[in-house]
Amino acid sequence: MKELLLPYIEEMKNRKIDSKSKFALSILETNLQNIISPFTQRLSSKYLGLTPREVQVADLIRQGKSTKEIARFIGISASAISIYRYHIREKLGLIEQKINLKTYLQNLS
């Protein structure tokens, strides 16, 4: 996969494209690398109650994307992303715990 796909992604990143496309390309690259890593599989299997959108938002949080960046990329409001963050924390059992969500998700990798 690394030899067949990632070189083309690198080439596309060097081209002149709009910021939303560049952001999507970055997500694509990261997600392809995640296929190799077990994060999404662990998140999906360990926490079966997460919706596909919550898994997507959790992955973007894990990558270090801000609420505003995620909202722009998905095309919804930042407050909707905050609600997703709350639901993810709730389903992961992190409500009322002083645990950084990004750090927690990164440790699942």
C-alpha positions, 0 to 999 in steps of 0.5 A: 500500500505504501508503495502503490498509493502514498507516492501519488498522494505525495505528488498530489500534495505538491500540486496547487489545490484549494485548502479544503482539498489539501485538508481532505488529502491530508485526511486520506493520507493519514487514514491510509496509514491508519489502515496499517495501524489498528486504531480504527479497528480497536475503536470500532470493536471496543466501543461498538456504540460509536456511530460512523460519524463519531468514529470519523470525528474521533479519528480527526481528533486523534490526528490533532485537528481542531473543532473548527477544522473538523467542522469546516471539513465535514461541513457542519457547525463547530457546535455540532462537533462539540456535541460529537466530542461530548458523545464520544467522551460519554461512550468512552466513559470519560465524562467528568474525568480530566482526561484529554480526549486527543491523548486518550484516542492516541493511546488507543493506537 
